[in-house]
């Protein structure tokens, strides 16, 4: 089996999981399952996920009032983080899979 095919199957399965299960697994940072930034040993997984998203925003130089486009946003954890943190940003997020409601 090709790696790309296996990854497509994994992505598909992840998107089919109920939001209630994902909240139990990831906390409020639903599906921020990639990189985290642990500042020290006392940091929880959720705090590390938020710290990583803050670092993305800092390095991207996002400011309140900017227009942000996220292509291939996955479950949208980072884009939701940006929308909550920067109240005056216009955030557009696009993904190839069907949007989820919860």
N, CA, C and O atoms as a GROMACS GRO file, in nm:
protein
  408
    1UNK      N    1   0.084  -0.118   0.000
    1UNK     CA    2   0.000   0.000   0.000
    1UNK      C    3   0.088   0.124   0.000
    1UNK      O    4   0.188   0.131   0.072
    2UNK      N    5   0.052   0.220  -0.080
    2UNK     CA    6   0.126   0.345  -0.085
    2UNK      C    7   0.101   0.426   0.042
    2UNK      O    8  -0.007   0.419   0.100
    3UNK      N    9   0.201   0.500   0.084
    3UNK     CA   10   0.187   0.583   0.204
    3UNK      C   11   0.074   0.684   0.187
    3UNK      O   12  -0.007   0.702   0.278
    4UNK      N   13   0.067   0.749   0.071
    4UNK     CA   14  -0.036   0.850   0.047
    4UNK      C   15  -0.175   0.790   0.063
    4UNK      O   16  -0.264   0.853   0.120
    5UNK      N   17  -0.195   0.670   0.014
    5UNK     CA   18  -0.324   0.603   0.025
    5UNK      C   19  -0.357   0.576   0.171
    5UNK      O   20  -0.471   0.596   0.214
    6UNK      N   21  -0.259   0.530   0.247
    6UNK     CA   22  -0.281   0.504   0.389
    6UNK      C   23  -0.316   0.633   0.464
    6UNK      O   24  -0.402   0.632   0.551
    7UNK      N   25  -0.250   0.743   0.430
    7UNK     CA   26  -0.277   0.871   0.495
    7UNK      C   27  -0.417   0.920   0.460
    7UNK      O   28  -0.487   0.975   0.546
    8UNK      N   29  -0.460   0.901   0.336
    8UNK     CA   30  -0.595   0.942   0.296
    8UNK      C   31  -0.699   0.865   0.377
    8UNK      O   32  -0.800   0.923   0.419
    9UNK      N   33  -0.676   0.736   0.398
    9UNK     CA   34  -0.769   0.655   0.477
    9UNK      C   35  -0.772   0.703   0.622
    9UNK      O   36  -0.879   0.712   0.682
   10UNK      N   37  -0.656   0.734   0.678
   10UNK     CA   38  -0.648   0.784   0.815
   10UNK      C   39  -0.720   0.918   0.828
   10UNK      O   40  -0.795   0.939   0.923
   11UNK      N   41  -0.697   1.009   0.734
   11UNK     CA   42  -0.766   1.138   0.735
   11UNK      C   43  -0.916   1.119   0.729
   11UNK      O   44  -0.991   1.184   0.803
   12UNK      N   45  -0.961   1.031   0.642
   12UNK     CA   46  -1.104   1.004   0.626
   12UNK      C   47  -1.164   0.953   0.756
   12UNK      O   48  -1.272   0.997   0.796
   13UNK      N   49  -1.095   0.860   0.822
   13UNK     CA   50  -1.144   0.806   0.949
   13UNK      C   51  -1.150   0.913   1.056
   13UNK      O   52  -1.244   0.916   1.136
   14UNK      N   53  -1.051   1.002   1.060
   14UNK     CA   54  -1.047   1.108   1.160
   14UNK      C   55  -1.168   1.201   1.146
   14UNK      O   56  -1.226   1.243   1.245
   15UNK      N   57  -1.204   1.232   1.022
   15UNK     CA   58  -1.315   1.323   0.998
   15UNK      C   59  -1.450   1.259   1.027
   15UNK      O   60  -1.550   1.329   1.042
   16UNK      N   61  -1.455   1.126   1.034
   16UNK     CA   62  -1.581   1.057   1.060
   16UNK      C   63  -1.606   1.036   1.209
   16UNK      O   64  -1.715   0.993   1.246
   17UNK      N   65  -1.509   1.066   1.294
   17UNK     CA   66  -1.527   1.048   1.438
   17UNK      C   67  -1.622   1.155   1.493
   17UNK      O   68  -1.619   1.270   1.448
   18UNK      N   69  -1.706   1.117   1.589
   18UNK     CA   70  -1.797   1.215   1.648
   18UNK      C   71  -1.721   1.326   1.722
   18UNK      O   72  -1.618   1.301   1.784
   19UNK      N   73  -1.773   1.448   1.714
   19UNK     CA   74  -1.711   1.561   1.782
   19UNK      C   75  -1.700   1.535   1.932
   19UNK      O   76  -1.600   1.574   1.993
   20UNK      N   77  -1.799   1.469   1.992
   20UNK     CA   78  -1.795   1.441   2.136
   20UNK      C   79  -1.672   1.357   2.172
   20UNK      O   80  -1.610   1.380   2.276
   21UNK      N   81  -1.637   1.260   2.088
   21UNK     CA   82  -1.518   1.179   2.111
   21UNK      C   83  -1.391   1.263   2.098
   21UNK      O   84  -1.299   1.253   2.179
   22UNK      N   85  -1.387   1.347   1.993
   22UNK     CA   86  -1.269   1.431   1.970
   22UNK      C   87  -1.247   1.529   2.085
   22UNK      O   88  -1.133   1.558   2.122
   23UNK      N   89  -1.356   1.581   2.143
   23UNK     CA   90  -1.344   1.672   2.258
   23UNK      C   91  -1.283   1.600   2.377
   23UNK      O   92  -1.201   1.656   2.449
   24UNK      N   93  -1.324   1.475   2.399
   24UNK     CA   94  -1.265   1.396   2.508
   24UNK      C   95  -1.117   1.372   2.483
   24UNK      O   96  -1.036   1.375   2.577
   25UNK      N   97  -1.082   1.347   2.359
   25UNK     CA   98  -0.944   1.315   2.324
   25UNK      C   99  -0.853   1.437   2.324
   25UNK      O  100  -0.741   1.430   2.375
   26UNK      N  101  -0.900   1.550   2.268
   26UNK     CA  102  -0.814   1.666   2.249
   26UNK      C  103  -0.849   1.785   2.338
   26UNK      O  104  -0.772   1.881   2.342
   27UNK      N  105  -0.960   1.782   2.410
   27UNK     CA  106  -1.000   1.897   2.490
   27UNK      C  107  -1.058   2.006   2.401
   27UNK      O  108  -1.116   1.977   2.296
   28UNK      N  109  -1.042   2.130   2.444
   28UNK     CA  110  -1.103   2.241   2.369
   28UNK      C  111  -1.031   2.271   2.239
   28UNK      O  112  -1.084   2.342   2.153
   29UNK      N  113  -0.911   2.218   2.222
   29UNK     CA  114  -0.835   2.240   2.098
   29UNK      C  115  -0.862   2.124   2.003
   29UNK      O  116  -0.770   2.055   1.959
   30UNK      N  117  -0.988   2.104   1.972
   30UNK     CA  118  -1.031   1.989   1.892
   30UNK      C  119  -0.941   1.969   1.770
   30UNK      O  120  -0.924   2.058   1.686
   31UNK      N  121  -0.886   1.852   1.763
   31UNK     CA  122  -0.806   1.808   1.648
   31UNK      C  123  -0.682   1.892   1.622
   31UNK      O  124  -0.634   1.896   1.509
   32UNK      N  125  -0.630   1.956   1.723
   32UNK     CA  126  -0.496   2.014   1.710
   32UNK      C  127  -0.403   1.901   1.749
   32UNK      O  128  -0.341   1.902   1.855
   33UNK      N  129  -0.395   1.804   1.660
   33UNK     CA  130  -0.325   1.679   1.693
   33UNK      C  131  -0.185   1.672   1.635
   33UNK      O  132  -0.119   1.569   1.644
   34UNK      N  133  -0.140   1.781   1.574
   34UNK     CA  134  -0.006   1.777   1.516
   34UNK      C  135   0.097   1.825   1.617
   34UNK      O  136   0.120   1.756   1.717
   35UNK      N  137   0.157   1.938   1.596
   35UNK     CA  138   0.266   1.986   1.681
   35UNK      C  139   0.217   2.059   1.804
   35UNK      O  140   0.112   2.124   1.802
   36UNK      N  141   0.293   2.049   1.910
   36UNK     CA  142   0.267   2.122   2.033
   36UNK      C  143   0.398   2.185   2.080
   36UNK      O  144   0.506   2.141   2.042
   37UNK      N  145   0.387   2.289   2.162
   37UNK     CA  146   0.505   2.358   2.213
   37UNK      C  147   0.503   2.350   2.365
   37UNK      O  148   0.425   2.419   2.431
   38UNK      N  149   0.590   2.266   2.421
   38UNK     CA  150   0.600   2.248   2.565
   38UNK      C  151   0.708   2.340   2.619
   38UNK      O  152   0.827   2.316   2.600
   39UNK      N  153   0.666   2.448   2.688
   39UNK     CA  154   0.762   2.544   2.743
   39UNK      C  155   0.840   2.483   2.859
   39UNK      O  156   0.957   2.516   2.881
   40UNK      N  157   0.775   2.394   2.934
   40UNK     CA  158   0.842   2.324   3.044
   40UNK      C  159   0.765   2.196   3.074
   40UNK      O  160   0.664   2.166   3.010
   41UNK      N  161   0.812   2.119   3.171
   41UNK     CA  162   0.753   1.989   3.202
   41UNK      C  163   0.614   1.998   3.265
   41UNK      O  164   0.540   1.900   3.263
   42UNK      N  165   0.578   2.113   3.319
   42UNK     CA  166   0.450   2.128   3.389
   42UNK      C  167   0.334   2.160   3.296
   42UNK      O  168   0.219   2.170   3.341
   43UNK      N  169   0.361   2.178   3.169
   43UNK     CA  170   0.259   2.218   3.072
   43UNK      C  171   0.173   2.098   3.033
   43UNK      O  172   0.225   1.990   3.006
   44UNK      N  173   0.040   2.118   3.030
   44UNK     CA  174  -0.050   2.012   2.985
   44UNK      C  175  -0.050   2.005   2.832
   44UNK      O  176   0.000   2.096   2.766
   45UNK      N  177  -0.106   1.898   2.779
   45UNK     CA  178  -0.115   1.882   2.634
   45UNK      C  179  -0.197   1.996   2.572
   45UNK      O  180  -0.159   2.052   2.469
   46UNK      N  181  -0.309   2.031   2.636
   46UNK     CA  182  -0.393   2.139   2.584
   46UNK      C  183  -0.319   2.273   2.587
   46UNK      O  184  -0.327   2.350   2.491
   47UNK      N  185  -0.248   2.302   2.696
   47UNK     CA  186  -0.170   2.426   2.704
   47UNK      C  187  -0.061   2.430   2.598
   47UNK      O  188  -0.034   2.534   2.538
   48UNK      N  189   0.002   2.315   2.574
   48UNK     CA  190   0.107   2.307   2.472
   48UNK      C  191   0.050   2.327   2.331
   48UNK      O  192   0.116   2.388   2.247
   49UNK      N  193  -0.069   2.277   2.306
   49UNK     CA  194  -0.134   2.297   2.176
   49UNK      C  195  -0.166   2.445   2.155
   49UNK      O  196  -0.144   2.498   2.046
   50UNK      N  197  -0.218   2.511   2.258
   50UNK     CA  198  -0.248   2.654   2.250
   50UNK      C  199  -0.121   2.734   2.233
   50UNK      O  200  -0.118   2.829   2.154
   51UNK      N  201  -0.016   2.698   2.306
   51UNK     CA  202   0.113   2.768   2.292
   51UNK      C  203   0.167   2.756   2.150
   51UNK      O  204   0.225   2.851   2.098
   52UNK      N  205   0.148   2.640   2.087
   52UNK     CA  206   0.194   2.622   1.949
   52UNK      C  207   0.115   2.709   1.853
   52UNK      O  208   0.172   2.769   1.762
   53UNK      N  209  -0.017   2.716   1.873
   53UNK     CA  210  -0.099   2.801   1.786
   53UNK      C  211  -0.064   2.949   1.806
   53UNK      O  212  -0.062   3.026   1.709
   54UNK      N  213  -0.035   2.988   1.930
   54UNK     CA  214   0.011   3.126   1.955
   54UNK      C  215   0.143   3.153   1.882
   54UNK      O  216   0.163   3.261   1.828
   55UNK      N  217   0.231   3.054   1.882
   55UNK     CA  218   0.359   3.068   1.814
   55UNK      C  219   0.340   3.080   1.662
   55UNK      O  220   0.408   3.160   1.597
   56UNK      N  221   0.247   3.001   1.606
   56UNK     CA  222   0.214   3.015   1.463
   56UNK      C  223   0.171   3.158   1.433
   56UNK      O  224   0.217   3.219   1.336
   57UNK      N  225   0.082   3.211   1.517
   57UNK     CA  226   0.030   3.347   1.496
   57UNK      C  227   0.141   3.451   1.507
   57UNK      O  228   0.148   3.544   1.426
   58UNK      N  229   0.227   3.434   1.606
   58UNK     CA  230   0.338   3.528   1.626
   58UNK      C  231   0.432   3.526   1.505
   58UNK      O  232   0.469   3.632   1.453
   59UNK      N  233   0.469   3.408   1.462
   59UNK     CA  234   0.563   3.398   1.349
   59UNK      C  235   0.500   3.438   1.216
   59UNK      O  236   0.570   3.478   1.123
   60UNK      N  237   0.369   3.427   1.207
   60UNK     CA  238   0.297   3.472   1.086
   60UNK      C  239   0.269   3.621   1.090
   60UNK      O  240   0.221   3.679   0.993
   61UNK      N  241   0.298   3.682   1.204
   61UNK     CA  242   0.277   3.826   1.226
   61UNK      C  243   0.131   3.865   1.207
   61UNK      O  244   0.100   3.970   1.150
   62UNK      N  245   0.041   3.780   1.255
   62UNK     CA  246  -0.101   3.811   1.247
   62UNK      C  247  -0.133   3.920   1.348
   62UNK      O  248  -0.091   3.914   1.463
   63UNK      N  249  -0.207   4.019   1.302
   63UNK     CA  250  -0.250   4.130   1.388
   63UNK      C  251  -0.402   4.141   1.380
   63UNK      O  252  -0.463   4.100   1.281
   64UNK      N  253  -0.461   4.197   1.485
   64UNK     CA  254  -0.604   4.219   1.486
   64UNK      C  255  -0.643   4.308   1.369
   64UNK      O  256  -0.582   4.413   1.348
   65UNK      N  257  -0.743   4.268   1.294
   65UNK     CA  258  -0.786   4.344   1.177
   65UNK      C  259  -0.737   4.286   1.045
   65UNK      O  260  -0.784   4.327   0.938
   66UNK      N  261  -0.644   4.193   1.050
   66UNK     CA  262  -0.595   4.129   0.927
   66UNK      C  263  -0.703   4.039   0.867
   66UNK      O  264  -0.798   4.000   0.934
   67UNK      N  265  -0.685   4.008   0.740
   67UNK     CA  266  -0.766   3.907   0.672
   67UNK      C  267  -0.678   3.782   0.662
   67UNK      O  268  -0.565   3.789   0.613
   68UNK      N  269  -0.729   3.670   0.709
   68UNK     CA  270  -0.651   3.546   0.715
   68UNK      C  271  -0.721   3.440   0.631
   68UNK      O  272  -0.842   3.418   0.645
   69UNK      N  273  -0.645   3.374   0.545
   69UNK     CA  274  -0.696   3.263   0.463
   69UNK      C  275  -0.619   3.138   0.499
   69UNK      O  276  -0.496   3.135   0.487
   70UNK      N  277  -0.689   3.034   0.543
   70UNK     CA  278  -0.626   2.907   0.577
   70UNK      C  279  -0.677   2.801   0.479
   70UNK      O  280  -0.793   2.760   0.486
   71UNK      N  281  -0.590   2.758   0.390
   71UNK     CA  282  -0.624   2.654   0.292
   71UNK      C  283  -0.580   2.519   0.346
   71UNK      O  284  -0.464   2.503   0.385
   72UNK      N  285  -0.670   2.423   0.349
   72UNK     CA  286  -0.636   2.291   0.402
   72UNK      C  287  -0.629   2.293   0.553
   72UNK      O  288  -0.533   2.244   0.612
   73UNK      N  289  -0.730   2.349   0.616
   73UNK     CA  290  -0.727   2.376   0.760
   73UNK      C  291  -0.756   2.255   0.847
   73UNK      O  292  -0.752   2.266   0.970
   74UNK      N  293  -0.785   2.141   0.788
   74UNK     CA  294  -0.816   2.024   0.870
   74UNK      C  295  -0.944   2.047   0.949
   74UNK      O  296  -1.043   2.092   0.893
   75UNK      N  297  -0.943   2.016   1.078
   75UNK     CA  298  -1.061   2.036   1.162
   75UNK      C  299  -1.080   2.182   1.199
   75UNK      O  300  -1.184   2.219   1.254
   76UNK      N  301  -0.982   2.266   1.170
   76UNK     CA  302  -0.998   2.410   1.192
   76UNK      C  303  -0.954   2.461   1.328
   76UNK      O  304  -0.993   2.572   1.367
   77UNK      N  305  -0.874   2.385   1.401
   77UNK     CA  306  -0.831   2.429   1.534
   77UNK      C  307  -0.756   2.561   1.529
   77UNK      O  308  -0.784   2.651   1.609
   78UNK      N  309  -0.661   2.575   1.437
   78UNK     CA  310  -0.583   2.698   1.429
   78UNK      C  311  -0.670   2.815   1.384
   78UNK      O  312  -0.659   2.924   1.439
   79UNK      N  313  -0.754   2.794   1.285
   79UNK     CA  314  -0.837   2.904   1.237
   79UNK      C  315  -0.936   2.949   1.343
   79UNK      O  316  -0.962   3.069   1.356
   80UNK      N  317  -0.991   2.857   1.420
   80UNK     CA  318  -1.081   2.894   1.530
   80UNK      C  319  -1.002   2.970   1.638
   80UNK      O  320  -1.054   3.065   1.696
   81UNK      N  321  -0.880   2.927   1.663
   81UNK     CA  322  -0.794   2.996   1.760
   81UNK      C  323  -0.770   3.140   1.716
   81UNK      O  324  -0.778   3.233   1.797
   82UNK      N  325  -0.739   3.159   1.589
   82UNK     CA  326  -0.715   3.294   1.536
   82UNK      C  327  -0.841   3.379   1.549
   82UNK      O  328  -0.834   3.494   1.593
   83UNK      N  329  -0.956   3.323   1.512
   83UNK     CA  330  -1.082   3.397   1.520
   83UNK      C  331  -1.116   3.438   1.663
   83UNK      O  332  -1.169   3.547   1.685
   84UNK      N  333  -1.085   3.352   1.760
   84UNK     CA  334  -1.113   3.384   1.900
   84UNK      C  335  -1.014   3.486   1.956
   84UNK      O  336  -1.051   3.575   2.032
   85UNK      N  337  -0.888   3.471   1.917
   85UNK     CA  338  -0.783   3.557   1.972
   85UNK      C  339  -0.784   3.697   1.912
   85UNK      O  340  -0.761   3.796   1.982
   86UNK      N  341  -0.811   3.705   1.784
   86UNK     CA  342  -0.810   3.834   1.712
   86UNK      C  343  -0.953   3.863   1.667
   86UNK      O  344  -0.993   3.828   1.556
   87UNK      N  345  -1.028   3.928   1.752
   87UNK     CA  346  -1.172   3.949   1.731
   87UNK      C  347  -1.205   4.028   1.604
   87UNK      O  348  -1.313   4.012   1.548
   88UNK      N  349  -1.112   4.112   1.557
   88UNK     CA  350  -1.138   4.195   1.439
   88UNK      C  351  -1.078   4.137   1.311
   88UNK      O  352  -1.079   4.204   1.207
   89UNK      N  353  -1.025   4.016   1.317
   89UNK     CA  354  -0.974   3.950   1.197
   89UNK      C  355  -1.090   3.890   1.119
   89UNK      O  356  -1.188   3.842   1.177
   90UNK      N  357  -1.078   3.892   0.989
   90UNK     CA  358  -1.172   3.821   0.902
   90UNK      C  359  -1.100   3.692   0.863
   90UNK      O  360  -1.002   3.694   0.788
   91UNK      N  361  -1.149   3.580   0.913
   91UNK     CA  362  -1.082   3.451   0.892
   91UNK      C  363  -1.166   3.365   0.797
   91UNK      O  364  -1.284   3.340   0.821
   92UNK      N  365  -1.103   3.320   0.689
   92UNK     CA  366  -1.167   3.230   0.593
   92UNK      C  367  -1.089   3.099   0.596
   92UNK      O  368  -0.966   3.099   0.585
   93UNK      N  369  -1.160   2.990   0.609
   93UNK     CA  370  -1.094   2.860   0.612
   93UNK      C  371  -1.160   2.767   0.512
   93UNK      O  372  -1.282   2.757   0.503
   94UNK      N  373  -1.075   2.698   0.439
   94UNK     CA  374  -1.121   2.608   0.334
   94UNK      C  375  -1.051   2.473   0.351
   94UNK      O  376  -0.930   2.467   0.375
   95UNK      N  377  -1.129   2.367   0.338
   95UNK     CA  378  -1.073   2.234   0.344
   95UNK      C  379  -1.141   2.149   0.237
   95UNK      O  380  -1.252   2.179   0.195
   96UNK      N  381  -1.075   2.045   0.194
   96UNK     CA  382  -1.130   1.961   0.088
   96UNK      C  383  -1.244   1.872   0.137
   96UNK      O  384  -1.322   1.822   0.056
   97UNK      N  385  -1.254   1.853   0.266
   97UNK     CA  386  -1.359   1.766   0.320
   97UNK      C  387  -1.480   1.849   0.361
   97UNK      O  388  -1.470   1.971   0.378
   98UNK      N  389  -1.591   1.783   0.377
   98UNK     CA  390  -1.716   1.850   0.414
   98UNK      C  391  -1.703   1.914   0.551
   98UNK      O  392  -1.649   1.853   0.644
   99UNK      N  393  -1.752   2.037   0.565
   99UNK     CA  394  -1.746   2.107   0.693
   99UNK      C  395  -1.832   2.035   0.796
   99UNK      O  396  -1.934   1.974   0.763
  100UNK      N  397  -1.789   2.043   0.924
  100UNK     CA  398  -1.862   1.979   1.031
  100UNK      C  399  -1.937   2.082   1.112
  100UNK      O  400  -1.892   2.196   1.126
  101UNK      N  401  -2.049   2.044   1.166
  101UNK     CA  402  -2.125   2.130   1.257
  101UNK      C  403  -2.118   2.067   1.394
  101UNK      O  404  -2.125   1.945   1.409
  102UNK      N  405  -2.104   2.153   1.498
  102UNK     CA  406  -2.114   2.101   1.634
  102UNK      C  407  -2.142   2.214   1.727
  102UNK      O  408  -2.154   2.193   1.848
   0.00000   0.00000   0.00000
